[in-house]
Amino acid sequence: MASEILQVIFDSAQSAFIEVTAFVGAVLIIFGYINFSQSGKLVKVIQESKSIQPIIGALLGLTPGCGGAIFVMPLFPAGVVSFGTVVATLIATMGDSAFVIMTIMPGKYILVSLFSFIAAIITGYIVDYFNFGDRLLKKIKLKNRKESEELHKNMDHSAQNLEGHPIVEGNTELVKHIGHHEGDEIDLILHHEIKGHQNPNTFGYKFTHQGYIAYWILIAIGLVFGILDLMQIELNELAIPHLGTMLGIIGILFSIFMMVMGKKFLQDDTHEEVEMKAMSLKETLIHNAQETAFVGTWVFVAYLVYNFMVLGLGGGSYAAGETLITGFLTSTGLLAVLIGTAIGIIPGCGPQIIFVTLYTQGMVPFAALLANAISQDGDALFPLLAIDKRSSFWATVFNTIPALIMGIIVYWLEIKFGLFA
């Protein structure tokens, strides 16, 4: 039995790193560079496009990862975007779980994105039509602190001053803010009262800001192996025996260590780090390495959960366990939709990555995946939650309603017509 458990761990590590994590890293590099090169223009475009803000928000939410959605959150309390735009953004985003479904099932990713985009735009415009955000914005302004300027003078700015890692090479400028200003109410909350960037004097900061190069090299090797795997080449039968398994174990251990050193367990990105990535290509590479490690670790956990569940249900027989799971799924489809929606309400990307990975293993129907994608907010809810809990509560409510409606409709279509299989 011990040997079977070890084999499950080794197989899960190999699959998680070579089949998923390496490809996630490649996609993150591409989107990270795009975000870095374009982010400075976005606020002006959004501010000047009042009539189509929910559409722009939905498009930003669709970008894989949490960066696009996190970018929008402080714009509402600042009065730049409507609350319908916030809702549309959160409905459209899949957070880091998007990378998992994108790399394993790109066709399903496109389908989920299409449904989420439609639901996001419709819901966003409905919320704006009834001017729901106006009341929230008035309450936010009423609670602004009268002594914010005095408080700001006493705040610690070392997290933003990036000693040894200036935002502009050869310069020690402070990080430029997106959607708010130095010393205002939003700045006080996002940069001084909640978890932001790592302390530059800690071992964790030094490891993540120096070890990222080695991690990207490992990701590049994993990507080559992943492509060989797609070509049906047996990785463990190459010149070096068990080479695929060894790379998988090393890659996952490095991912776990990178995640622990960055102290990112449920949330992998903060608003402060989104700003840093927008201003520095180096910070983009560093934080995208941490994000890749975060996704890889949670995918590994999901594979372990699934494989041990199958093994346990089958009484040590993997085939018997898979048969039992298949039978279970045929009788609990609608319940899976409700579970997917409920998990989506949990802030953070970790639980969502597990749920999406279980879908790729055939454990939940497509309708449940869609319901989870619509209801979840990834890490984007955290900055809004920190700024105004009332707004974050209503955003969650407005996300949950279309998630349930779309999930139930799509589930009916699955059962009635056999669609989305």
C-alpha positions, 0 to 999 in steps of 0.5 A: 500500500505504501508503494501505491501511495508513493506512486500516486504522489510521484504521478501527481507531481509529474502530471501537475508540473509537466502537463499543466504548470509548465504551460501555465508559466508560458501563458503567464509570460505572454499575458504578463508582457501584454499587461506590462506594455498596455496597462498605463493606457487603460485608466484613461480609456476606461474613464472616457468610455462611460457607456461601454464600461461594463463591456470593458470590465468584462473584457478585462475580467476575461484576461487569464489570471487576476490582474485585469480584475484586480486593476478595476476594483479600486476604480469604483470607490474612486468614482472612475467606473460604475458598480455594474462595471465591477460586477461585469468584471468579477463575473467574467473573471476565472482568476488563475483557474483559467490557466488550468482549463486553458492549457488542458481543455482550450475548447471548453475554456473558449466556451466558458469565456463566451457564456461568462462574457454574455452573463457579465455584460447583461448583469453589469448593465442591469445593475447600472440601469437601476443605479445601484452603485450610486447608493454604495458610492455615497456611503463609501464617501461618507466613511472617508477618514477626516484625518487621512493626510495626517495618518498618511505621514506616519505610514511606512512606505518601505514596501513600495520603495523596493530597495535594490529593485527600483520600479524604473531601472536606475531609479528609486521612484515610488510605485505609480498608483493605478486609479487612486493617488498617494495618500488618499483613502484607497491608498491607505487601505490597499498599501498600508492596512492589508497584505501587500508586497513582501518585506525586502529584508526577509529571506522569503523576499530574497529567495523569490526575487533571486530564485525566479530565474532558476524557476523560469529555467525549470519551467522552460525545461518542463515546457519542452517535456510537456510538448514531448508528452503531447507528441505521445513520447514516453518521458520516463523511457528516455536516455535517463530512466524516470526523467519525467518523474524526477523533473515533475518532483523537482518542479513541484517541490520548487513550486511549493517552496516558492509559494511558501516563501512568498506567503501566498496560500489562498491569494496569489496577487495583491493590488500593490503587486499588480501595480508593480507589474504594470511598471516594471518588466522585472517585477512582472517576471518575478511575480509571474513566477510566483503566480505560476508556482501558486497555480502549480502547487494547487493543481498538484493538491487537486491531483492528489485529492482526485487520485487518492479519492479514486484509490480509496473508493476502489479499495486500492483498485484505481479502475474500480474507484473510477467506475464508482465515481462515474456512477456517482456523477450521473446522479448528482449533476445538479448538486454539482452546479450548486457546489460549484457556485458555492465554492466560487463564492470563496475569495481566492484562487486556491479552491477554484483551481482545485474545482476546475482541475477536478472538472478536467478529471471528469468529476463534475459536469460542464454546467458546474464548471460554468457556474463556478466560473461565473460566481468566482472572483479569484483574488479580485474581491480582496481589494474591494473587500478591504476598501468597502465590505458592503460593495464586496457583499453586493458584488458577490450577490450579483455574481451568484444569481447569474451563476445559478441561472446559467448553471441550471440552464446549461445543465438542463441542456446537457441532460436534455440534448447532450450538449457540451460533452 
